[in-house]
Amino acid sequence: MRTKTFKLAALVTSAALLLGGCAAPAADPAATDPATDSAAKGEIVIWHMEGVPNRVAAFDALAAEYNATNPDFTVRFETQQWDEIYPKIAGTAQAGNQPDILFAIPDFATYVRSLGLGQPVTDVVEGIDASQGLLDASKVAYQDGGEYWAVPLYGMVQLLWYNKVMFETAGLEAPKTYSELLATAKALTKDGVSGIALPAGKNLATDQVLYSLMITGGAANFFDESEGIALDSPETVKAFSLYNDLLEYSPKDSANYAWGEPQAALNSGAAAMAIEKGQYLTPWAAESGLDPSQLGCAPIPVADNGGQSGSIYYSNGAMVLAEDDDRRAGAGAFLTWLMQPDNYGDFLNAEPGLFLPVTTGGADLEQWRQNEVLSQYPECVDLLLKQSETGALFGFVDGQYVEKIGLISGQNIFAQAIQQMYVNGMPPAEASIWAQEQMKAAIE
């Protein structure tokens, strides 16, 4: 067992000071909600949306390790689903039985705050920043009104993934521009193989890929100076058009695709390319039957004119929703423990390549870098980290903090616009205007 370099009692005391505030009424002992019951017994309940079995197992193992240190509050992870979390967290807000900690992404965090949930965690963030050094990109989207509203935990960024064997056989190189991407997808669509696999379902996966192409097409910021929505720009229409054209070379059932299906298509040889985050590393060799060296990775292609390097970038954080002083202190103690170097590498390894470090020294953590998966893909790992430097997220571009962005992202309006084109045949220019009007209605 590794030797810890700090005393838990000191962490709990520190967290009590960091998260101190006005005490909320004690929990009703007659309450029947599991989160409320557990909290009353000295247990911190944590909700997360990372439902893949290996991630669930890794989180549970970390909880067991933390609980073995005999903290004032033990912790327990509970798995939720992204397609259910918006109404579910709203229901807990109304009932007053929210979890103590909620994993979140910046746009979702704005929605949670609009429900009246969430406590400032400024001093916890600053404490971790002082000891570990947090990347600016991980913090900025959680800062509003002089306070931090979530503790950054891990980053996520997208790349273009491709089958090198197919590319070499066709005499092709990784595309660098919109036009090259489209031409490559067309050239590789033959003999029952799709040139690219893209999600086109009404889901966050579709939102994310489209927004990555909007970033590399110069349309990252679709809000005007007064935070009005201006989505019908030439740059946005160009990104919509590219997505629509690429779907011609994506599997015919792409309207049902989310995250898993494009990955399965690439790994099975049914598709030659996909755009996604770093979870593609772990199953590649086993599912494709190919050597790790045959998985290609490249920056997302940019617009031929006016394009720029980039990708959607998520700083995944932890919001503290507990209102009781003691439980807030317990939540802060656990998050501080989790970000310690001895523990942080294990946390990132819950999904090697998908979970990227947000601390300045995280990229060099031996237990992360020497992970049996990551050590086989050093170039792709370096590219994921480099792509993070130019990442962006809608509603938080150029120092923005659009309070109502969660109302937009929660409805998957980008994905709905893709379906309008792909399923209903709406032209890209009309689809961008349609999406603009839907977004305006969502925040009115």
VMD Tcl script that draws the C-alpha trace (Angstrom):
set ca {
  {0.00 0.00 0.00}
  {1.27 3.46 -0.83}
  {2.25 5.77 2.00}
  {0.13 8.90 2.17}
  {2.00 12.11 2.70}
  {-0.58 13.93 4.76}
  {-2.88 13.44 7.71}
  {-6.55 13.11 6.96}
  {-7.50 14.93 10.13}
  {-5.69 18.00 8.88}
  {-7.54 17.78 5.58}
  {-10.91 17.60 7.28}
  {-10.09 20.54 9.51}
  {-8.86 22.53 6.53}
  {-11.93 21.65 4.47}
  {-14.19 22.74 7.31}
  {-12.60 26.16 7.15}
  {-12.65 26.25 3.36}
  {-16.28 25.32 2.95}
  {-17.68 26.93 6.10}
  {-20.85 28.94 5.84}
  {-24.32 29.28 7.27}
  {-25.62 25.94 8.47}
  {-28.72 24.49 6.85}
  {-31.42 22.76 8.90}
  {-30.56 19.20 9.88}
  {-31.83 16.44 7.61}
  {-35.24 15.06 8.44}
  {-34.57 11.67 10.09}
  {-37.83 10.38 8.66}
  {-36.72 11.11 5.09}
  {-36.60 8.03 2.85}
  {-34.31 9.27 0.05}
  {-31.07 7.19 -0.08}
  {-28.88 10.27 -0.41}
  {-30.45 11.92 2.63}
  {-30.36 8.72 4.71}
  {-26.72 8.05 3.87}
  {-25.65 11.59 4.60}
  {-27.33 11.46 8.00}
  {-25.22 8.40 8.83}
  {-21.92 10.07 8.03}
  {-21.70 9.19 4.36}
  {-21.09 11.56 1.45}
  {-23.07 10.59 -1.66}
  {-21.48 11.42 -5.02}
  {-23.39 11.34 -8.30}
  {-21.48 10.89 -11.55}
  {-22.42 10.15 -15.17}
  {-19.47 7.90 -16.06}
  {-21.46 4.68 -16.34}
  {-18.91 2.56 -18.25}
  {-18.13 -0.46 -16.03}
  {-14.38 0.11 -15.73}
  {-14.93 3.72 -14.67}
  {-17.54 2.69 -12.11}
  {-15.17 0.06 -10.72}
  {-12.26 2.54 -10.52}
  {-14.39 5.12 -8.69}
  {-15.62 2.51 -6.25}
  {-12.04 1.36 -5.60}
  {-10.98 4.93 -4.84}
  {-13.93 5.32 -2.47}
  {-12.89 2.16 -0.65}
  {-9.31 3.40 -0.36}
  {-10.45 6.75 0.98}
  {-12.91 5.17 3.41}
  {-10.12 2.97 4.77}
  {-8.37 6.13 6.02}
  {-11.16 6.49 8.61}
  {-12.44 9.93 7.56}
  {-15.18 11.78 9.40}
  {-17.42 11.09 6.40}
  {-17.07 8.08 4.14}
  {-17.97 8.45 0.47}
  {-20.14 6.45 -1.90}
  {-20.45 6.88 -5.68}
  {-23.79 6.50 -7.42}
  {-24.01 6.23 -11.22}
  {-26.46 8.38 -13.17}
  {-27.08 8.79 -16.90}
  {-26.55 11.90 -18.99}
  {-29.89 11.48 -20.77}
  {-31.68 11.47 -17.40}
  {-29.66 13.78 -15.17}
  {-31.32 17.11 -16.06}
  {-34.84 16.16 -14.90}
  {-33.46 14.01 -12.09}
  {-31.36 16.76 -10.50}
  {-34.28 19.17 -10.91}
  {-36.47 16.73 -9.02}
  {-33.99 16.45 -6.17}
  {-33.75 20.24 -5.98}
  {-37.50 20.48 -5.59}
  {-37.55 17.75 -2.94}
  {-34.44 18.98 -1.13}
  {-32.69 15.60 -1.29}
  {-29.81 16.34 -3.65}
  {-26.52 14.41 -3.45}
  {-23.62 15.93 -1.52}
  {-21.32 16.04 -4.55}
  {-22.34 16.15 -8.21}
  {-19.94 15.66 -11.10}
  {-20.61 18.28 -13.75}
  {-19.41 19.96 -16.90}
  {-19.51 23.76 -17.15}
  {-22.76 24.14 -19.09}
  {-24.54 21.62 -16.87}
  {-23.21 23.45 -13.81}
  {-25.00 26.63 -14.89}
  {-28.25 24.67 -15.04}
  {-27.70 23.17 -11.60}
  {-27.05 26.63 -10.20}
  {-30.26 27.91 -11.81}
  {-32.11 25.37 -9.65}
  {-30.74 27.03 -6.52}
  {-28.19 24.27 -5.90}
  {-24.44 24.50 -5.44}
  {-22.08 25.99 -2.88}
  {-18.98 28.09 -3.61}
  {-15.80 26.01 -3.47}
  {-13.37 28.87 -4.05}
  {-11.03 28.13 -1.18}
  {-10.93 24.42 -2.01}
  {-9.99 25.23 -5.61}
  {-7.41 27.77 -4.49}
  {-5.96 25.30 -1.99}
  {-5.56 22.63 -4.68}
  {-4.20 25.23 -7.08}
  {-1.58 26.34 -4.56}
  {-0.37 22.80 -3.91}
  {-0.86 21.08 -7.27}
  {-1.25 23.89 -9.80}
  {-4.50 23.83 -11.79}
  {-4.54 24.60 -15.51}
  {-6.27 27.88 -16.28}
  {-8.48 26.21 -18.89}
  {-9.84 23.88 -16.22}
  {-10.83 26.70 -13.87}
  {-12.15 29.54 -15.98}
  {-15.51 28.01 -16.92}
  {-16.39 27.43 -13.26}
  {-15.68 30.98 -12.08}
  {-18.52 33.45 -11.76}
  {-19.08 36.42 -9.49}
  {-15.67 36.07 -7.90}
  {-16.31 32.49 -6.80}
  {-15.57 29.00 -8.11}
  {-18.60 26.72 -8.32}
  {-16.90 23.41 -9.02}
  {-13.56 21.77 -8.33}
  {-11.87 20.85 -11.64}
  {-11.09 17.12 -11.79}
  {-10.25 16.08 -15.34}
  {-10.30 17.34 -18.91}
  {-11.67 15.86 -22.14}
  {-10.78 16.76 -25.71}
  {-11.43 15.32 -29.18}
  {-9.19 14.15 -32.01}
  {-9.64 12.60 -35.44}
  {-9.09 8.83 -35.07}
  {-8.41 6.64 -38.10}
  {-7.43 3.15 -39.22}
  {-3.86 3.41 -40.51}
  {-4.09 0.15 -42.44}
  {-6.99 1.47 -44.51}
  {-5.19 4.76 -45.08}
  {-1.95 3.10 -46.12}
  {-3.74 0.70 -48.46}
  {-5.48 3.65 -50.13}
  {-2.30 5.74 -50.18}
  {-3.87 8.45 -48.02}
  {-2.61 10.65 -45.21}
  {-4.55 12.15 -42.33}
  {-6.70 15.02 -43.65}
  {-5.89 18.50 -42.42}
  {-8.72 20.60 -43.87}
  {-12.48 20.42 -44.31}
  {-12.14 19.61 -48.03}
  {-9.50 16.95 -47.39}
  {-11.69 15.36 -44.70}
  {-14.65 15.15 -47.05}
  {-12.55 13.81 -49.94}
  {-10.94 11.22 -47.66}
  {-14.30 10.04 -46.32}
  {-15.56 9.67 -49.87}
  {-12.47 7.79 -51.05}
  {-12.63 5.30 -48.19}
  {-16.34 4.58 -48.55}
  {-16.27 1.35 -50.55}
  {-16.61 -2.40 -50.25}
  {-19.04 -2.11 -47.36}
  {-16.81 0.24 -45.36}
  {-17.92 3.75 -44.38}
  {-15.33 6.49 -44.72}
  {-16.30 7.97 -41.35}
  {-18.68 7.18 -38.50}
  {-20.49 10.17 -37.00}
  {-23.18 10.39 -34.34}
  {-26.43 11.89 -35.57}
  {-28.77 11.02 -32.74}
  {-30.41 13.54 -30.42}
  {-27.67 13.40 -27.82}
  {-24.65 15.14 -26.38}
  {-22.26 13.08 -28.54}
  {-23.65 14.72 -31.68}
  {-23.52 18.17 -30.06}
  {-19.86 17.66 -29.23}
  {-18.63 16.57 -32.66}
  {-20.50 19.35 -34.42}
  {-19.10 21.94 -32.03}
  {-15.54 20.69 -32.59}
  {-16.02 21.32 -36.32}
  {-17.50 24.73 -35.54}
  {-14.37 25.57 -33.53}
  {-11.99 24.52 -36.31}
  {-14.20 26.43 -38.75}
  {-13.95 29.71 -36.83}
  {-17.46 29.57 -35.32}
  {-16.62 28.80 -31.68}
  {-18.39 31.89 -30.35}
  {-22.00 32.13 -31.50}
  {-23.06 34.79 -29.01}
  {-22.99 38.50 -29.79}
  {-21.72 41.14 -27.37}
  {-25.01 41.22 -25.46}
  {-25.12 37.40 -25.23}
  {-27.71 37.25 -27.99}
  {-27.51 34.19 -30.23}
  {-26.08 34.68 -33.72}
  {-25.80 31.16 -35.07}
  {-26.53 31.82 -38.75}
  {-23.02 33.03 -39.62}
  {-21.21 31.83 -42.78}
  {-18.73 29.96 -40.57}
  {-21.48 28.10 -38.73}
  {-23.30 27.23 -41.94}
  {-20.03 25.87 -43.36}
  {-19.60 23.57 -40.34}
  {-23.24 22.42 -40.61}
  {-22.74 21.77 -44.33}
  {-19.61 19.72 -43.72}
  {-21.34 17.56 -41.10}
  {-24.28 17.03 -43.42}
  {-22.01 16.08 -46.32}
  {-19.93 13.73 -44.16}
  {-23.05 11.86 -43.07}
  {-23.36 10.61 -46.65}
  {-20.27 8.53 -45.93}
  {-21.28 7.49 -42.41}
  {-23.21 4.25 -41.66}
  {-26.86 4.41 -42.66}
  {-28.10 4.06 -39.08}
  {-26.09 7.09 -37.84}
  {-29.32 8.76 -36.70}
  {-29.21 6.31 -33.78}
  {-25.54 6.87 -32.96}
  {-24.19 8.38 -29.75}
  {-20.70 7.73 -28.34}
  {-20.34 3.97 -28.54}
  {-21.46 3.26 -32.08}
  {-18.80 5.24 -34.00}
  {-16.12 3.67 -31.81}
  {-17.49 0.19 -32.49}
  {-17.60 0.92 -36.22}
  {-13.97 2.06 -36.24}
  {-12.76 -0.88 -34.15}
  {-14.64 -3.46 -36.21}
  {-13.35 -2.11 -39.51}
  {-16.81 -0.94 -40.57}
  {-15.57 2.66 -40.68}
  {-12.21 4.26 -41.41}
  {-12.46 7.44 -39.28}
  {-14.25 8.94 -36.31}
  {-14.05 12.14 -34.26}
  {-14.12 11.57 -30.53}
  {-12.32 11.80 -27.21}
  {-9.51 9.65 -25.82}
  {-11.59 6.65 -24.77}
  {-10.64 5.15 -28.15}
  {-7.27 4.02 -26.81}
  {-8.23 1.27 -24.37}
  {-10.23 -1.15 -26.56}
  {-8.48 -0.58 -29.91}
  {-6.07 -3.52 -30.00}
  {-8.47 -6.08 -28.52}
  {-11.48 -5.08 -30.62}
  {-9.73 -4.32 -33.92}
  {-7.21 -7.14 -33.82}
  {-4.60 -4.62 -34.96}
  {-1.42 -3.42 -33.32}
  {-1.63 -0.21 -31.26}
  {0.62 1.42 -33.86}
  {-2.17 1.05 -36.43}
  {-4.52 3.42 -34.61}
  {-4.01 6.82 -36.16}
  {-4.71 10.09 -34.38}
  {-4.60 13.63 -35.77}
  {-5.89 17.12 -35.01}
  {-9.44 17.77 -36.14}
  {-9.34 19.20 -39.69}
  {-9.81 22.95 -40.04}
  {-11.77 25.05 -42.53}
  {-9.88 25.64 -45.77}
  {-10.18 29.40 -45.27}
  {-10.17 31.00 -41.84}
  {-9.83 27.73 -39.97}
  {-8.02 27.30 -36.68}
  {-6.78 24.41 -34.59}
  {-9.07 23.34 -31.80}
  {-11.58 20.96 -30.29}
  {-14.39 20.99 -27.81}
  {-12.81 20.91 -24.35}
  {-14.57 19.87 -21.19}
  {-13.27 20.61 -17.74}
  {-15.15 18.02 -15.72}
  {-15.59 19.18 -12.15}
  {-17.29 18.35 -8.88}
  {-19.97 20.63 -7.48}
  {-20.68 20.58 -3.75}
  {-24.44 20.55 -3.23}
  {-24.49 19.69 0.48}
  {-25.87 22.57 2.54}
  {-24.91 21.28 5.98}
  {-21.55 22.62 7.22}
  {-20.18 19.26 8.29}
  {-21.08 17.48 5.08}
  {-19.69 20.34 3.04}
  {-16.45 19.98 4.96}
  {-16.47 16.24 4.33}
  {-17.00 16.82 0.62}
  {-14.10 19.25 0.50}
  {-11.84 16.81 2.35}
  {-12.52 14.04 -0.15}
  {-11.98 16.25 -3.22}
  {-8.72 17.53 -1.76}
  {-7.60 13.94 -1.11}
  {-8.56 12.89 -4.64}
  {-6.34 15.54 -6.23}
  {-3.25 14.54 -4.27}
  {-0.60 13.08 -6.66}
  {-0.66 9.68 -4.90}
  {-4.36 9.33 -5.73}
  {-4.83 11.47 -8.83}
  {-3.09 9.10 -11.24}
  {-5.40 6.27 -10.15}
  {-8.38 8.54 -10.70}
  {-7.25 9.48 -14.23}
  {-6.69 5.82 -15.00}
  {-10.39 5.18 -14.55}
  {-10.43 5.75 -18.31}
  {-6.92 6.17 -19.74}
  {-6.83 8.80 -22.45}
  {-10.34 10.08 -21.85}
  {-9.61 11.56 -18.43}
  {-6.86 14.13 -18.97}
  {-4.99 15.82 -16.12}
  {-5.94 19.35 -15.07}
  {-2.97 19.87 -12.76}
  {0.32 21.30 -14.01}
  {2.20 18.20 -12.96}
  {-0.49 15.74 -13.92}
  {0.88 15.09 -17.40}
  {4.10 13.79 -15.86}
  {2.57 11.58 -13.16}
  {4.36 8.26 -13.53}
  {1.35 6.19 -12.52}
  {-0.63 7.88 -15.32}
  {2.05 8.03 -18.04}
  {3.13 4.44 -17.37}
  {-0.41 3.11 -17.47}
  {-0.41 -0.07 -19.58}
  {-2.74 1.53 -22.13}
  {-1.25 5.01 -22.35}
  {2.31 3.71 -22.61}
  {1.36 2.09 -25.94}
  {0.13 5.37 -27.47}
  {2.62 8.07 -26.41}
  {2.11 10.19 -29.56}
  {-1.67 10.19 -29.21}
  {-1.43 11.05 -25.51}
  {0.84 13.98 -26.32}
  {-1.57 15.11 -29.04}
  {-4.54 14.95 -26.68}
  {-2.65 17.16 -24.23}
  {-1.62 19.57 -27.00}
  {-5.16 19.75 -28.38}
  {-6.34 20.72 -24.90}
  {-4.35 23.94 -25.22}
  {-6.67 25.18 -27.99}
  {-9.89 23.70 -26.66}
  {-13.10 25.67 -26.14}
  {-16.67 25.19 -24.94}
  {-19.80 26.98 -26.09}
  {-20.89 29.65 -23.64}
  {-17.39 30.03 -22.18}
  {-15.38 31.33 -25.14}
  {-13.15 34.38 -24.75}
  {-13.90 34.79 -21.05}
  {-17.68 34.39 -21.37}
  {-19.89 32.95 -18.68}
  {-23.31 32.57 -20.28}
  {-25.58 31.76 -17.37}
  {-28.30 30.19 -19.49}
  {-26.10 27.96 -21.65}
  {-27.24 24.89 -19.72}
  {-30.80 25.48 -20.93}
  {-29.47 25.23 -24.48}
  {-27.18 22.24 -24.07}
  {-29.76 20.35 -22.02}
  {-32.04 20.22 -25.08}
  {-29.33 19.01 -27.49}
  {-30.29 21.68 -29.99}
  {-27.17 21.18 -32.10}
  {-28.01 17.50 -32.39}
  {-31.60 18.33 -33.27}
  {-30.33 20.58 -36.07}
  {-28.22 17.70 -37.40}
  {-31.32 15.51 -37.41}
  {-33.27 18.20 -39.24}
  {-30.68 17.97 -42.03}
  {-30.04 14.24 -41.97}
  {-33.55 12.93 -41.37}
  {-35.76 15.70 -42.70}
  {-33.58 17.03 -45.51}
  {-33.39 20.60 -44.22}
  {-30.64 22.62 -45.98}
  {-27.71 23.60 -43.70}
  {-28.43 27.34 -43.90}
  {-32.02 26.75 -42.80}
  {-30.89 24.33 -40.10}
  {-28.60 26.96 -38.56}
  {-31.47 29.45 -38.44}
  {-33.77 26.78 -37.02}
  {-31.22 26.03 -34.28}
  {-30.82 29.73 -33.57}
  {-34.55 30.14 -33.01}
  {-34.69 27.04 -30.83}
  {-31.85 28.37 -28.68}
  {-33.54 31.75 -28.31}
  {-36.75 30.07 -27.23}
  {-34.87 27.89 -24.74}
  {-33.48 30.84 -22.80}
  {-36.46 33.19 -22.96}
}
mol new
graphics top color blue
foreach p $ca { graphics top sphere $p radius 0.5 }
foreach p [lrange $ca 0 end-1] q [lrange $ca 1 end] { graphics top cylinder $p $q radius 0.2 }
display resetview
